[in-house]
Amino acid sequence: MRVHNFSAGPAVLPEEVLKEIQENLVDYKGNGLSVLEMSHRSKQYMEIIESASAMLLKIMGLGDDYKALFLQGGASSQFFMIPLNFCADDKVANYIDTGVWSTKAIKEVKILGKKLHIAATSEDKDFTYIPKEWKISENAAYLHITTNNTIRGTEWKIDPEVPAGIPLIADMSSNFLSKPMDFSKYDMIYGGAQKNIGPAGATFVVLKKSMLEKINPNLPSMMNYDTHVSKDSMFNTPPTFAIYVIGEVLKWIEGNGGLMGMLKINEEKAAYIYDVIDGTDFYTGTVVKEDRSLMNIPFRLPTEELEKKFIAEAAANNMFNLKGHRSVGGCRASVYNSLPMDSAKVLAKFMLDFEKVNK
Ligand SMILES: *Cc1c(COP(=O)(O)O)cnc(C)c1O
């Protein structure tokens, strides 16, 4: 029996996808070998990676002025690759700070000694909201935002307006492909696959080709986006199996109504849990309502004691990974694309039952 898995990442994958992989694990579609054993340059594998990147752009509604890459090193490596590639010494890297992950991205800019400008921050209220105004510096290299704050549970509901000519770059690790968005407003989108579109080990980067002109040419090959674009993610051995799984998840997204379909089920799932939080004083949401994430739902109980009990009893009832991130405490339910509707319903019911007994 499968558990109800509310992990923030690596996270739940669609059961259909897991079964499809299982069926083809030992002998991939009659080729007589596993994807795990294929040369990344073989014809069979080229088909897998090419169709995954084509499908990614198709789902995003982007044309061939963009390039989809699958890299390694996690979203965390993008934190330093972005300023290395796109922030020349006379330019200023602009960031909006919405908590832990964006703060980590900012830290890398400082380590590299680049000029930094914080265009806005929600630190004044402990990162419980998304800034509604921002001020971009002179000579900006780009503006960087984090569209969903996995730990805090806030999510951008709009695409920020940026003056013409200033690239907009977004870490979309934890809400990528969870809803329709105008991706063409962004010059670069990236994230770790392990939250919403696949397993750990692959990092997606979707880059507008016009960004290639801005790249610092004096970088080690692996650090330079141009290397990966010109070699179609094949400069070195890519994370072949992770990319294969991503391709299967993308097919699943397409088969379930694409991004509109994802939005619909995600709204319904999140509503089960937010409705419980809003219907009582026992559970407290930790962020302002209008900025609530559809993907990560943090909440508190009246005491830490009760939170411990809640997490333990949930686990005894087949619901796992409900502990908040160690940096903020409390509880958190991550309800990504692949989480079955039933898991959200079961958790909402458990929350109501737990309240009755413990209030
Ligand atoms: C998880 C996460 C990261 C870090 O991703 P890694 O692939 O582990 O480096 C970065 N940004 C956000 C928003 C995340 O949720």
The ligand as a MOL file (V3000), in Angstrom:
LIG
                    3D

  0  0  0     0  0            999 V3000
M  V30 BEGIN CTAB
M  V30 COUNTS 15 15 0 0 0
M  V30 BEGIN ATOM
M  V30 1 C 14.5390 22.8210 -2.9110 0
M  V30 2 C 14.7530 24.1870 -3.4410 0
M  V30 3 C 16.0160 24.6120 -3.8800 0
M  V30 4 C 17.2450 23.7550 -3.7710 0
M  V30 5 O 17.2350 22.7890 -4.7500 0
M  V30 6 P 18.4570 21.7410 -4.8850 0
M  V30 7 O 18.0760 21.0380 -6.1580 0
M  V30 8 O 18.4270 20.8780 -3.6710 0
M  V30 9 O 19.7010 22.5140 -4.9870 0
M  V30 10 C 16.1250 25.8910 -4.3940 0
M  V30 11 N 15.0740 26.7060 -4.4810 0
M  V30 12 C 13.8400 26.3330 -4.0780 0
M  V30 13 C 12.6960 27.2850 -4.1980 0
M  V30 14 C 13.6500 25.0640 -3.5430 0
M  V30 15 O 12.4290 24.6870 -3.1320 0
M  V30 END ATOM
M  V30 BEGIN BOND
M  V30 1 1 1 2
M  V30 2 1 2 3
M  V30 3 2 2 14
M  V30 4 1 3 4
M  V30 5 2 3 10
M  V30 6 1 4 5
M  V30 7 1 5 6
M  V30 8 2 6 7
M  V30 9 1 6 8
M  V30 10 1 6 9
M  V30 11 1 10 11
M  V30 12 2 11 12
M  V30 13 1 12 13
M  V30 14 1 12 14
M  V30 15 1 14 15
M  V30 END BOND
M  V30 END CTAB
M  END
